[in-house]
């Protein structure tokens, strides 16, 4: 199957699932796309017993499509930029201390605790692996996924303080989490054993360079947009900013995800200024909203279909469910410690940590990083475990968040 034919089939599936969800299920779109993708994957796996060679042909096409490259190499830049366009800088300023703490210290704590917990879990299950691959697993599921989180926020009525914390943290901890993962991957690469100092320098260069690159891209975009009043041109400018900026960050070896978040915040807040006409603002926001919806639909359907590549491994999928529960508990601890140390609870509504913990969904970025693991780091173990974590996060956490919020409003603080 050609790349165009596969893309056409994927978009057709996404459109069909979108119709079914809008017409009948009316659940958070990303979660339903993922579930329906899993159903389609089970159908493909079962179809191999009826039509010989069918499952193998679909699996070969999915492998050729390369989910990791699809998300991390291109689509992520658009989704992060589109997501950050709608976040108000004024709201972020009010909770910047908590977002900064959760996005950095929280991610590092979660990486270490999930990694250690997974190391113990695997040993109890009779799977004896070194600690470093387990820490990599911790790094890829420690950060929340902004694509999944921002999608679920559209369907809930959260306190603005909690919503800003959850959205802002997911945007920034995702970029920082990728940096931590890349740093650990460098440590795990045979023949490359950097010192603690060089690892810290790599972390600083990736994260700091990404933030700086995003600020520069945002400023350039701002200067260009404010000098014209032609929405077609301004849409093209933002597209070029995302694609060219992400490619530049890749060439400079700095964090492209962090750069896209900062650039999106800058352009989104500039578009609300008096220098931009209402027509331009409306078209710019609607264009990126539509692109965000389409790419999200395709991404989550593709995530579900990846079960065809991963295969059905009850043992490792079961371990993944246990790891998902572990990650949920660890997330609460990783949020509570910085909150207590920095005295952040005074500015938060009651039960904020519980909501932030339950609303911190994992998604495509975790799966993409897992699928990109080299053979010496045991992807046969961590890919199905990561898939189970993502599925648990979507079904158990995502579909019950509204009910949790309703229950919390009825229970005295």
C-alpha positions as CSV (number, residue, x, y, z in Angstrom):
1,X,0.0,0.0,0.0
2,X,1.4,3.4,-1.0
3,X,1.9,6.1,1.6
4,X,-1.0,8.2,0.0
5,X,-3.4,5.2,0.1
6,X,-2.6,4.5,3.7
7,X,-3.0,8.2,4.6
8,X,-6.3,8.3,2.8
9,X,-7.5,5.1,4.7
10,X,-6.4,6.6,8.0
11,X,-8.1,9.9,7.4
12,X,-11.3,8.1,6.3
13,X,-11.2,6.0,9.5
14,X,-10.7,9.2,11.5
15,X,-13.6,10.9,9.8
16,X,-15.9,7.9,10.3
17,X,-15.0,7.7,14.0
18,X,-15.5,11.4,14.4
19,X,-19.0,11.1,12.9
20,X,-19.8,8.1,15.2
21,X,-18.6,9.9,18.3
22,X,-20.4,13.1,17.4
23,X,-23.6,11.4,16.4
24,X,-23.8,8.6,19.1
25,X,-21.2,8.4,21.8
26,X,-20.5,12.1,22.5
27,X,-17.4,11.3,24.6
28,X,-14.0,13.2,24.6
29,X,-12.9,12.9,21.0
30,X,-9.3,11.8,21.5
31,X,-10.3,9.0,23.9
32,X,-13.0,7.6,21.6
33,X,-10.7,7.8,18.6
34,X,-8.1,5.8,20.6
35,X,-10.7,3.2,21.7
36,X,-12.2,2.8,18.2
37,X,-8.6,2.5,16.8
38,X,-8.0,-0.3,19.2
39,X,-11.3,-2.0,18.1
40,X,-10.1,-1.6,14.5
41,X,-6.7,-3.1,15.5
42,X,-8.4,-6.1,17.1
43,X,-10.4,-6.5,13.9
44,X,-7.2,-6.5,11.8
45,X,-5.6,-9.1,14.2
46,X,-8.7,-11.3,14.0
47,X,-8.9,-10.8,10.2
48,X,-5.6,-12.5,9.7
49,X,-7.2,-15.8,10.7
50,X,-9.9,-15.4,8.0
51,X,-7.8,-13.8,5.2
52,X,-4.2,-15.2,5.2
53,X,-1.7,-12.4,5.0
54,X,-4.1,-9.6,5.8
55,X,-2.7,-8.9,9.3
56,X,0.9,-9.1,8.0
57,X,0.2,-6.6,5.2
58,X,-1.4,-4.1,7.5
59,X,1.5,-4.5,10.0
60,X,4.1,-3.9,7.3
61,X,2.3,-0.7,6.2
62,X,2.1,0.5,9.8
63,X,5.8,-0.1,10.3
64,X,6.6,1.7,7.1
65,X,4.5,4.7,8.3
66,X,6.8,5.0,11.5
67,X,4.6,6.3,14.3
68,X,7.6,7.8,16.1
69,X,8.7,9.9,13.2
70,X,5.2,10.8,12.3
71,X,4.5,12.3,15.8
72,X,7.9,13.5,17.0
73,X,9.2,14.6,13.6
74,X,6.3,16.6,12.4
75,X,2.8,16.4,13.9
76,X,3.9,17.3,17.5
77,X,5.1,20.7,16.4
78,X,1.6,21.6,15.0
79,X,-0.3,20.2,18.0
80,X,1.8,22.0,20.6
81,X,1.7,25.3,18.8
82,X,-2.1,25.0,18.3
83,X,-2.6,24.0,21.9
84,X,-0.6,26.9,23.3
85,X,-2.3,29.5,21.1
86,X,-5.3,29.4,23.4
87,X,-3.5,29.7,26.7
88,X,-3.4,33.2,28.2
89,X,-0.1,34.4,29.4
90,X,-1.9,36.5,32.1
91,X,-3.3,33.3,33.6
92,X,0.0,31.5,33.4
93,X,1.7,34.4,35.3
94,X,-0.6,33.7,38.3
95,X,0.5,30.1,38.7
96,X,3.9,30.1,37.1
97,X,5.6,28.9,40.2
98,X,3.6,25.7,40.4
99,X,3.8,25.1,36.6
100,X,7.6,25.5,36.7
101,X,7.9,23.2,39.7
102,X,5.7,20.5,38.4
103,X,7.2,20.6,34.9
104,X,10.8,20.2,36.1
105,X,11.1,18.9,39.6
106,X,7.9,16.9,39.3
107,X,9.1,15.2,36.1
108,X,12.5,14.3,37.6
109,X,10.8,12.9,40.7
110,X,8.3,10.9,38.7
111,X,11.0,9.6,36.4
112,X,13.1,8.3,39.3
113,X,10.1,6.9,41.3
114,X,8.4,5.2,38.3
115,X,11.8,3.9,37.1
116,X,12.6,2.4,40.5
117,X,9.1,1.0,40.9
118,X,9.2,-0.6,37.5
119,X,12.6,-2.1,38.2
120,X,11.1,-3.8,41.3
121,X,7.9,-4.8,39.5
122,X,9.8,-6.5,36.7
123,X,12.1,-8.3,39.0
124,X,9.1,-9.6,41.0
125,X,7.6,-10.8,37.7
126,X,10.8,-12.6,36.8
127,X,12.0,-10.1,34.2
128,X,15.5,-9.1,35.2
129,X,16.6,-5.9,33.5
130,X,19.1,-3.2,34.4
131,X,17.9,-0.1,36.1
132,X,18.7,2.4,33.3
133,X,16.1,1.0,30.8
134,X,13.5,1.2,33.7
135,X,14.4,4.8,34.2
136,X,13.9,5.4,30.5
137,X,10.4,3.9,30.9
138,X,9.9,6.3,33.8
139,X,11.0,9.2,31.7
140,X,8.6,8.5,28.9
141,X,5.5,8.1,31.0
142,X,6.4,10.7,33.7
143,X,5.2,13.8,31.8
144,X,1.6,14.2,31.0
145,X,0.6,14.5,27.3
146,X,-0.6,18.0,26.3
147,X,-2.6,16.6,23.4
148,X,-4.6,14.3,25.6
149,X,-4.9,16.8,28.4
150,X,-6.0,19.8,26.3
151,X,-8.6,17.5,24.6
152,X,-10.1,16.4,27.9
153,X,-10.2,20.0,29.2
154,X,-12.6,20.9,26.4
155,X,-15.2,18.6,28.0
156,X,-14.9,19.6,31.7
157,X,-15.8,22.6,33.8
158,X,-12.7,23.0,36.0
159,X,-11.8,25.9,38.3
160,X,-9.7,28.3,36.2
161,X,-6.7,27.9,38.6
162,X,-6.7,24.1,38.2
163,X,-7.3,24.3,34.5
164,X,-4.4,26.7,33.9
165,X,-2.1,24.5,36.1
166,X,-3.1,21.4,34.2
167,X,-2.8,22.9,30.7
168,X,0.4,24.8,31.4
169,X,2.1,21.9,33.1
170,X,1.2,19.5,30.3
171,X,2.6,21.9,27.7
172,X,5.9,22.5,29.5
173,X,6.5,19.1,31.2
174,X,6.1,17.4,27.9
175,X,9.0,19.3,26.4
176,X,11.1,18.9,29.6
177,X,10.2,15.2,29.8
178,X,11.5,14.6,26.2
179,X,14.7,16.3,27.2
180,X,15.1,14.0,30.2
181,X,14.4,11.0,28.0
182,X,17.0,12.1,25.5
183,X,19.6,12.6,28.2
184,X,19.0,9.2,29.7
185,X,19.0,7.7,26.2
186,X,22.5,9.2,25.7
187,X,23.6,7.6,28.9
188,X,22.2,4.2,27.8
189,X,23.9,4.3,24.3
190,X,26.8,1.8,24.1
191,X,30.1,3.6,23.9
192,X,28.7,6.9,25.1
193,X,28.9,7.4,28.9
194,X,28.9,11.1,29.6
195,X,29.7,12.4,33.0
196,X,27.1,13.8,35.3
197,X,28.3,17.3,34.4
198,X,28.0,16.7,30.7
199,X,24.6,15.1,31.1
200,X,23.4,18.2,33.1
201,X,24.9,20.4,30.3
202,X,23.0,18.4,27.7
203,X,19.8,18.8,29.7
204,X,20.4,22.6,30.0
205,X,21.2,23.0,26.3
206,X,18.1,21.1,25.2
207,X,15.7,22.8,27.6
208,X,17.3,26.3,27.7
209,X,18.0,26.3,24.0
210,X,14.4,25.3,23.3
211,X,12.9,28.1,25.4
212,X,15.3,30.7,23.9
213,X,14.5,29.5,20.3
214,X,10.8,29.7,21.0
215,X,11.1,33.2,22.3
216,X,13.1,34.3,19.2
217,X,10.5,32.5,16.9
218,X,7.7,34.1,18.7
219,X,9.2,37.6,18.5
220,X,9.9,37.2,14.7
221,X,6.3,36.0,14.2
222,X,5.0,38.9,16.2
223,X,7.0,41.5,14.2
224,X,5.7,40.0,10.9
225,X,2.1,39.6,11.9
226,X,1.6,43.1,13.3
227,X,2.8,44.7,10.1
228,X,0.2,43.2,7.7
229,X,-3.6,42.8,7.8
230,X,-4.1,39.8,5.5
231,X,-5.2,36.7,7.2
232,X,-4.0,34.3,4.4
233,X,-0.5,35.7,4.7
234,X,-0.6,35.5,8.5
235,X,-1.7,31.9,8.4
236,X,1.2,31.1,6.1
237,X,3.6,32.9,8.4
238,X,2.5,30.8,11.4
239,X,2.8,27.6,9.3
240,X,6.3,28.6,8.3
241,X,7.1,29.5,11.8
242,X,6.1,26.0,13.1
243,X,7.6,23.9,10.3
244,X,10.8,26.0,9.8
245,X,11.3,26.6,13.5
246,X,10.9,22.9,14.4
247,X,13.4,21.9,11.7
248,X,15.8,24.6,12.9
249,X,15.6,23.3,16.5
250,X,16.3,19.8,15.3
251,X,19.3,21.0,13.5
252,X,20.6,23.0,16.5
253,X,19.9,20.0,18.9
254,X,17.6,22.0,21.1
255,X,14.1,21.1,22.3
256,X,11.6,21.7,19.5
257,X,8.6,20.9,21.7
258,X,9.5,23.6,24.2
259,X,10.2,26.1,21.4
260,X,6.7,25.5,19.8
261,X,5.0,26.0,23.2
262,X,6.8,29.3,23.8
263,X,6.2,30.5,20.2
264,X,2.5,29.5,20.3
265,X,2.0,31.4,23.6
266,X,3.7,34.5,22.0
267,X,1.7,34.4,18.8
268,X,-1.6,33.5,20.5
269,X,-1.4,36.4,22.9
270,X,-0.2,38.9,20.2
271,X,-3.2,37.9,18.1
272,X,-5.5,39.2,20.9
273,X,-3.8,42.6,20.8
274,X,-5.2,45.7,19.2
275,X,-2.6,45.4,16.5
276,X,-4.4,42.5,14.9
277,X,-7.9,42.9,13.3
278,X,-10.8,40.8,14.4
279,X,-11.1,39.1,11.0
280,X,-7.4,38.0,11.1
281,X,-7.8,36.8,14.7
282,X,-10.9,34.8,13.9
283,X,-9.4,33.1,10.8
284,X,-6.1,32.4,12.5
285,X,-7.7,30.8,15.5
286,X,-10.2,28.8,13.4
287,X,-7.5,27.6,11.0
288,X,-5.4,26.2,13.9
289,X,-8.4,24.8,15.7
290,X,-9.5,22.9,12.6
291,X,-5.9,21.7,11.9
292,X,-5.6,20.6,15.6
293,X,-8.9,18.6,15.4
294,X,-7.9,16.8,12.2
295,X,-4.4,15.9,13.4
296,X,-5.7,14.8,16.8
297,X,-8.2,12.5,15.2
298,X,-5.6,10.9,12.9
299,X,-3.1,10.6,15.7
300,X,-5.4,8.9,18.2
301,X,-6.7,6.5,15.6
302,X,-3.2,5.6,14.6
303,X,-2.3,5.1,18.2
304,X,-5.0,2.5,18.6
305,X,-4.0,0.8,15.3
306,X,-0.4,0.5,16.7
307,X,-1.7,-2.5,18.6
308,X,-1.3,-4.4,15.3
309,X,2.5,-3.7,15.4
310,X,2.9,-4.2,19.1
311,X,0.9,-7.5,19.2
312,X,-1.3,-8.8,22.0
313,X,1.0,-9.8,24.9
314,X,-1.2,-10.4,27.9
315,X,1.8,-10.7,30.3
316,X,3.4,-7.3,29.4
317,X,0.1,-5.6,28.9
318,X,-0.9,-6.8,32.4
319,X,2.4,-5.4,33.8
320,X,1.6,-2.2,32.0
321,X,-1.7,-1.9,33.9
322,X,0.1,-2.3,37.2
323,X,2.7,0.3,36.0
324,X,-0.2,2.7,35.1
325,X,-1.5,2.5,38.7
326,X,2.0,3.0,40.0
327,X,2.4,6.0,37.7
328,X,-0.8,7.5,39.0
329,X,0.2,7.2,42.6
330,X,3.7,8.5,41.8
331,X,2.2,11.5,40.0
332,X,0.4,12.5,43.2
333,X,3.7,12.2,45.2
334,X,5.6,14.1,42.5
335,X,3.1,17.0,42.7
336,X,2.7,17.0,46.5
337,X,6.4,17.2,47.3
338,X,7.1,20.4,45.3
339,X,3.8,21.9,46.5
340,X,4.8,21.3,50.2
341,X,8.4,22.4,49.7
342,X,7.5,25.6,47.9
343,X,4.4,26.4,49.9
344,X,2.2,26.4,46.8
345,X,-1.0,25.1,48.4
346,X,-2.0,28.5,49.6
347,X,-2.9,29.7,46.1
348,X,-4.7,26.5,45.1
349,X,-8.4,25.5,45.5
350,X,-9.2,22.4,47.7
351,X,-8.3,19.0,46.2
352,X,-6.3,20.5,43.4
353,X,-3.6,17.8,43.7
354,X,-6.1,15.0,43.4
355,X,-7.6,16.6,40.2
356,X,-4.2,17.3,38.7
357,X,-3.1,13.8,39.4
358,X,-6.2,12.2,37.9
359,X,-6.3,14.6,35.0
360,X,-2.7,14.0,34.0
361,X,-3.2,11.8,31.0
362,X,-0.5,10.0,29.0
363,X,-0.8,9.8,25.3
364,X,1.0,9.6,21.9
365,X,4.3,11.1,23.0
366,X,4.9,8.3,25.5
367,X,4.1,5.7,22.9
368,X,6.2,7.4,20.2
369,X,9.2,7.5,22.6
370,X,8.7,3.8,23.5
371,X,8.4,2.7,19.9
372,X,11.7,4.6,19.2
373,X,13.7,2.6,21.8
374,X,16.7,0.8,20.3
375,X,16.7,-3.0,20.5
376,X,19.3,-3.1,23.3
377,X,16.9,-1.2,25.6
378,X,14.2,-3.9,25.4
379,X,11.3,-2.4,23.4
380,X,9.6,-5.8,23.5
381,X,9.0,-5.2,27.2
382,X,8.4,-1.5,27.4
383,X,6.3,-0.9,24.2
384,X,3.4,-3.1,25.3
385,X,3.7,-1.7,28.8
386,X,3.6,1.8,27.6
387,X,0.5,1.0,25.4
388,X,-1.3,-0.3,28.4
389,X,-0.4,2.8,30.4
390,X,-1.8,5.0,27.7
391,X,-4.9,3.0,27.3
392,X,-5.5,2.9,31.1
393,X,-4.9,6.6,31.2
394,X,-7.5,7.3,28.5
395,X,-10.2,4.9,29.6
396,X,-10.0,4.9,33.4
397,X,-8.8,8.4,34.0
398,X,-10.1,10.3,31.0
399,X,-13.6,8.8,31.0
400,X,-14.1,9.2,34.7
401,X,-12.7,12.7,35.3
402,X,-16.1,14.3,35.0
403,X,-17.5,11.9,37.5
404,X,-14.6,12.6,39.9
405,X,-15.3,16.3,39.6
406,X,-19.0,15.8,40.3
407,X,-18.2,13.6,43.3
408,X,-15.7,16.1,44.7
409,X,-18.3,18.9,44.5
410,X,-20.7,16.9,46.7
411,X,-18.1,15.9,49.3
412,X,-17.2,18.5,51.9
413,X,-13.6,19.7,51.7
